[in-house]
């Protein structure tokens, strides 16, 4: 008998910096748990963020913004992601970094629309094609087996539907929406677990009210698109001209009027989204002026800022201000302060990161890594985990030891050590 070792077909999930954050980790009464939802410490900041979540849900946060202020590596971005997790998928959450926005010295422009280009199909010849799809659907009241059009197969593949998923299929358009995994398949708690939903009630075939979620930018872009007739000259003209125009202030005002009318008539409901701007000190005076005006609008989103700066210069000006934010905008902000992690909290965070990345490390090495984090930074300590695990495997061990950490520490400098080295060896560098 021939036995061959093959590579596993299980896909490895990409692990990001804040993969372990699953919420704010609060009790039902709003009090923070010591260790929950991937969060360690920052009790006061988490409790304050929980109150902000309640205000957003009750629509009492309009016209105000939140500022997360604290030293580097104190969980500001993690707090924003925790707020996003607690708000749920129904509330749009748009993260960005202040450095993405060009300063006033650079010409500012606006992305209007990116239209995909269609090309001829490369398939053909003797290739097989799908004629139909047979799918079994189940609710609390019964099961049905349906024969569906082959175009629905593409939608099923795109949504990555598998046996045990809860889905909706719209019969007219063939649109498929994957809601989540059936709670019948729910097992023990997993860091990468999906959202489990109950089995749908009622009949398999049923009529339902269609609710479409669109953003104000979607409406702006759709109405900015050039509209033409269906005759041959109009079609040729649309093909020759670029399919994008500028979204003007006049167009936005018209869209806002229509949206306000729909809200007043009860046809639509306005759900304010959350805009998270990290490194807010990188914005310039023009951006701050726009944000100050936008917060006064009835259609403004909830804005969350984050910065690690103290008193510094407002970009594009000569004046200094706390956190690099103009005082008139700062007066509108609810400020939440994050504290530097203590040794015990830092060790707990490193243990969680090691678990998320699937790494084994002994208690002594974990404590030593915590000391490195105290001397350098938490981010530097987290970044040493992966190279230390590779060094351990090269030395024939599955578990990270103190020797491995010493070796990678000698190879990689932290920001403080690098700055100190530059001070000592200024004559060797070009200034």
C-alpha positions in Angstrom: 0.0 0.0 0.0 1.4 3.4 -1.0 0.8 6.2 1.4 1.6 9.8 0.4 1.5 12.9 2.6 -0.5 15.7 1.0 -0.8 19.3 1.9 -3.9 20.3 4.0 -6.7 21.9 2.1 -7.8 24.0 5.1 -7.2 27.7 4.4 -5.3 29.7 7.0 -7.1 32.9 8.0 -5.0 36.0 7.8 -4.4 37.4 11.3 -4.5 41.1 11.6 -3.4 43.4 14.4 -6.8 43.5 16.0 -8.2 40.1 15.0 -8.7 39.2 18.7 -11.1 42.1 19.4 -14.7 40.9 19.4 -16.4 43.8 21.2 -15.9 46.1 24.2 -16.2 43.3 26.8 -18.9 44.9 29.0 -21.5 43.4 31.4 -25.2 43.9 30.7 -25.1 46.8 33.2 -22.3 48.5 31.2 -19.5 47.7 33.6 -16.3 46.5 32.0 -15.1 42.9 32.6 -11.4 42.5 33.5 -10.7 40.2 30.5 -13.5 39.8 27.8 -14.0 40.0 24.0 -10.2 40.1 23.5 -9.9 43.3 25.7 -7.5 43.7 28.6 -7.5 46.7 30.9 -8.7 50.2 29.8 -11.7 49.8 32.1 -12.7 53.5 32.2 -12.2 53.9 28.4 -14.3 50.8 27.7 -17.1 51.9 30.0 -17.2 55.4 28.3 -17.2 53.8 24.9 -20.1 51.6 26.0 -22.1 54.7 26.9 -21.3 56.1 23.4 -22.6 52.9 21.8 -25.9 53.3 23.8 -26.2 56.9 22.7 -25.6 55.9 19.0 -28.3 53.2 19.3 -30.8 55.7 20.8 -29.8 58.3 18.2 -28.6 60.9 20.7 -25.1 61.3 19.4 -25.9 63.6 16.4 -23.7 66.6 16.1 -21.2 65.3 18.5 -17.9 63.4 18.0 -15.7 61.2 20.1 -11.9 61.6 20.5 -9.8 58.7 21.7 -6.6 60.3 23.1 -3.7 58.5 24.6 0.0 57.4 24.1 0.9 55.0 21.3 0.0 51.4 21.8 -2.8 51.9 24.3 -5.7 50.4 22.4 -7.3 53.4 20.7 -7.9 51.6 17.4 -9.0 48.5 19.3 -11.6 50.6 21.1 -13.0 51.9 17.8 -13.2 48.4 16.5 -14.9 47.3 19.7 -17.5 50.0 19.2 -18.0 48.8 15.7 -18.5 45.2 16.8 -21.0 46.2 19.5 -23.0 48.3 17.1 -23.4 45.3 14.8 -23.5 45.0 11.0 -26.6 47.2 10.6 -24.6 50.3 11.5 -22.1 51.2 8.7 -18.5 51.6 10.1 -16.0 53.4 7.8 -12.4 53.5 9.1 -9.7 55.7 7.6 -6.4 57.3 8.5 -5.8 61.0 8.6 -2.7 60.7 6.5 -4.9 59.4 3.6 -6.2 62.9 3.1 -3.8 65.2 1.2 -2.7 68.4 2.9 -3.7 71.9 1.6 -0.4 72.1 -0.4 -1.6 69.3 -2.6 -4.5 69.6 -5.0 -7.6 67.8 -3.5 -9.8 65.8 -5.7 -12.7 63.4 -5.3 -13.3 59.9 -6.5 -16.7 59.8 -8.3 -17.1 56.4 -9.8 -15.0 53.4 -11.0 -16.9 51.6 -13.8 -15.8 48.0 -14.6 -15.1 47.2 -18.2 -16.8 44.2 -19.8 -14.9 41.9 -22.1 -15.6 38.8 -24.2 -15.8 35.5 -22.4 -12.7 33.3 -22.8 -14.7 30.1 -22.2 -16.0 28.0 -25.0 -15.2 25.0 -27.1 -16.1 21.7 -25.4 -16.3 23.0 -21.9 -19.3 22.0 -19.7 -21.8 24.5 -18.4 -24.3 24.3 -15.5 -27.8 23.8 -16.7 -29.6 24.2 -13.4 -29.1 24.0 -9.6 -31.0 21.8 -7.2 -31.1 23.2 -3.7 -32.7 22.0 -0.5 -34.2 24.6 1.8 -35.4 24.2 5.4 -37.3 26.2 7.9 -39.0 25.5 11.2 -42.2 24.6 9.3 -40.7 22.2 6.7 -38.3 21.5 3.8 -38.4 22.0 0.1 -36.2 21.0 -2.8 -36.1 23.6 -5.6 -34.7 23.5 -9.1 -33.2 27.0 -9.8 -31.7 28.8 -12.7 -28.0 28.4 -13.3 -27.3 32.1 -12.8 -28.1 31.6 -9.1 -25.2 29.2 -8.9 -22.8 32.1 -9.4 -24.5 34.0 -6.6 -24.2 31.0 -4.3 -20.5 30.6 -5.1 -19.9 34.4 -4.6 -21.6 34.3 -1.2 -19.6 31.1 -0.3 -22.8 29.3 0.7 -22.3 25.8 2.2 -24.6 23.2 3.8 -25.8 24.6 7.1 -25.9 28.3 6.1 -29.0 30.5 6.5 -29.7 32.3 3.2 -32.3 34.4 1.5 -33.1 34.0 -2.3 -35.1 36.8 -4.0 -37.1 35.0 -6.7 -37.5 37.9 -9.1 -33.8 39.0 -9.3 -32.1 35.8 -8.2 -30.2 37.7 -5.6 -28.7 35.5 -2.8 -27.9 36.9 0.7 -26.0 34.8 3.2 -27.2 35.7 6.7 -24.9 33.4 8.7 -24.4 29.9 10.0 -27.3 28.0 11.5 -27.1 27.9 15.2 -27.6 24.1 15.0 -24.0 24.0 13.9 -22.8 26.2 16.8 -20.1 24.6 19.0 -17.7 25.9 21.6 -16.5 29.5 21.5 -13.9 30.2 18.9 -11.9 33.4 18.2 -12.6 33.1 14.5 -16.2 31.8 14.8 -18.9 33.1 12.5 -22.2 34.7 13.5 -24.7 32.0 14.2 -28.4 32.7 13.5 -31.5 30.8 14.3 -33.3 28.7 11.8 -35.9 30.9 9.9 -39.5 30.6 11.0 -42.5 30.3 8.6 -42.8 28.8 5.2 -39.9 28.2 2.7 -41.7 30.2 0.1 -42.9 33.5 1.4 -43.4 37.2 0.5 -41.5 39.7 2.4 -41.0 43.5 2.4 -37.9 44.5 0.6 -35.6 46.8 2.5 -32.6 48.1 0.7 -29.6 49.6 2.5 -27.8 52.4 0.6 -25.4 55.1 1.6 -25.8 58.8 0.8 -22.6 58.4 -1.4 -24.3 55.6 -3.4 -27.2 58.0 -4.1 -24.7 60.8 -5.0 -22.8 58.5 -7.4 -25.9 57.1 -9.0 -27.4 60.5 -9.7 -24.0 61.8 -11.0 -23.9 59.1 -13.6 -24.7 60.4 -17.1 -28.1 59.2 -18.2 -28.9 58.7 -21.9 -31.6 57.3 -24.1 -31.8 53.8 -25.6 -31.4 54.8 -29.2 -28.2 53.9 -31.1 -26.9 57.5 -31.1 -27.3 57.8 -27.3 -25.7 54.4 -26.7 -22.7 55.3 -28.9 -22.4 58.6 -27.1 -22.3 56.9 -23.7 -19.7 54.4 -24.9 -17.4 57.3 -26.1 -17.8 59.5 -23.1 -16.3 58.6 -19.7 -19.0 57.3 -17.3 -18.3 59.6 -14.4 -19.0 63.2 -13.4 -18.2 65.4 -10.5 -20.4 65.1 -7.4 -21.2 68.8 -6.9 -22.5 70.6 -3.8 -25.7 71.4 -5.7 -26.3 67.7 -6.4 -25.7 66.8 -2.8 -28.2 69.4 -1.6 -30.9 68.0 -4.0 -30.2 64.4 -2.8 -30.4 65.6 0.8 -33.8 67.2 0.1 -35.2 63.9 -1.3 -33.8 61.9 1.6 -35.3 64.2 4.1 -38.7 64.0 2.4 -38.5 60.2 2.4 -37.7 60.2 6.1 -40.5 62.6 6.9 -43.0 60.5 4.9 -41.8 57.3 6.7 -40.7 55.7 3.4 -37.0 55.5 4.6 -35.2 55.4 7.9 -31.9 57.3 8.3 -29.2 55.2 10.1 -26.2 57.4 10.9 -23.0 55.5 10.2 -19.8 55.8 12.1 -16.7 57.4 10.6 -13.4 56.5 12.4 -10.5 58.8 11.6 -7.2 57.5 13.1 -4.2 59.9 13.3 -6.6 62.9 13.2 -3.7 65.3 13.9 -2.6 64.6 10.2 -5.6 66.5 8.9 -5.2 70.2 8.0 -7.2 73.3 8.8 -9.3 72.9 5.6 -10.4 69.4 6.7 -11.1 70.5 10.2 -13.3 73.4 8.9 -15.3 71.0 6.7 -15.8 68.5 9.7 -16.9 71.4 11.9 -19.5 72.3 9.4 -20.6 68.7 8.6 -21.2 67.9 12.3 -24.0 70.6 12.2 -25.9 68.8 9.4 -28.9 66.6 10.3 -27.4 63.9 7.9 -23.9 63.8 9.5 -22.4 60.5 10.7 -21.1 59.8 14.1 -17.4 60.7 14.0 -14.7 59.0 16.1 -11.2 60.5 16.2 -8.0 59.0 17.6 -4.7 60.6 18.2 -1.5 60.0 20.2 -0.3 63.7 20.1 -0.2 66.2 23.0 0.0 69.9 22.4 1.3 70.4 18.9 0.9 72.5 15.7 -2.3 72.3 13.7 -1.3 71.1 10.3 -1.2 73.9 7.7 -1.0 76.7 10.3 1.4 78.2 12.8 -0.9 77.9 15.9 -0.6 75.2 18.5 -3.5 73.4 20.0 -4.2 70.3 22.2 -3.9 67.1 20.1 -3.3 69.2 17.0 -7.1 69.9 16.7 -8.5 73.5 16.5 -10.1 74.6 19.7 -13.5 75.3 18.2 -13.8 71.7 16.9 -12.2 70.3 20.1 -15.1 71.9 22.1 -17.5 69.7 20.2 -15.7 66.5 21.1 -16.3 64.0 23.9 -12.8 63.0 24.9 -11.9 59.5 26.2 -8.4 58.9 27.5 -6.5 55.6 27.2 -3.9 54.7 29.8 -0.5 52.9 29.4 -0.8 49.2 30.1 0.8 47.8 33.2 3.2 44.8 33.3 0.4 42.3 34.1 -2.0 43.6 31.5 0.8 43.6 28.9 1.6 39.9 29.6 -2.2 39.1 29.3 -2.3 40.9 25.9 0.8 39.0 24.7 -0.7 35.7 25.8 -3.9 36.5 23.8 -1.9 37.4 20.7 0.1 34.2 21.0 -3.1 32.2 21.2 -4.6 33.9 18.2 -1.5 33.3 16.1 -1.3 29.7 17.2 2.1 30.1 19.0 3.3 28.2 22.1 5.3 30.2 24.7 6.2 29.3 28.2 5.5 31.5 31.3 9.1 32.6 31.8 9.4 33.7 28.2 6.0 35.5 28.3 7.1 37.5 31.4 10.4 38.3 29.7 8.6 39.5 26.6 6.4 41.7 28.9 9.6 43.3 30.2 10.7 44.0 26.6 7.3 45.6 26.0 7.7 47.8 29.1 11.1 49.0 28.1 10.3 49.5 24.4 6.6 49.3 23.5 3.7 46.8 23.4 3.7 46.9 19.6 7.4 45.9 19.4 6.8 43.0 21.8 3.9 41.7 19.7 6.0 42.0 16.6 8.7 39.8 18.1 6.4 36.8 18.6 6.3 35.6 15.0 10.1 35.8 14.3 10.7 34.2 17.7 8.5 31.2 16.7 10.4 30.8 13.5 13.7 30.8 15.3 12.4 28.2 17.8 11.4 25.9 15.0 14.8 26.3 13.4 16.3 25.2 16.7 14.1 22.2 16.8 11.5 23.4 19.3 7.8 24.0 19.1 7.6 26.3 22.0 9.2 29.8 22.2 11.9 30.1 24.8 13.8 33.0 26.3 16.8 32.2 24.1 14.7 32.8 21.0 13.5 36.1 22.2 17.1 37.2 23.0 18.1 36.3 19.5 15.3 38.2 17.7 15.8 41.2 20.1 19.4 41.5 19.0 18.3 41.4 15.3 15.4 43.9 15.5 15.6 47.4 17.1 12.6 49.2 18.6 12.0 52.9 17.9 13.5 54.1 21.1 16.8 52.1 20.6 17.0 53.3 17.0 16.6 57.0 18.0 19.2 56.6 20.8 21.6 55.0 18.3 21.1 57.9 15.9 21.9 60.4 18.6 25.2 58.6 19.4 26.3 58.2 15.8 25.1 61.4 14.2 28.4 61.9 12.4 27.9 58.6 10.4 24.6 59.7 8.9 23.6 62.3 6.3 21.5 65.0 7.9 
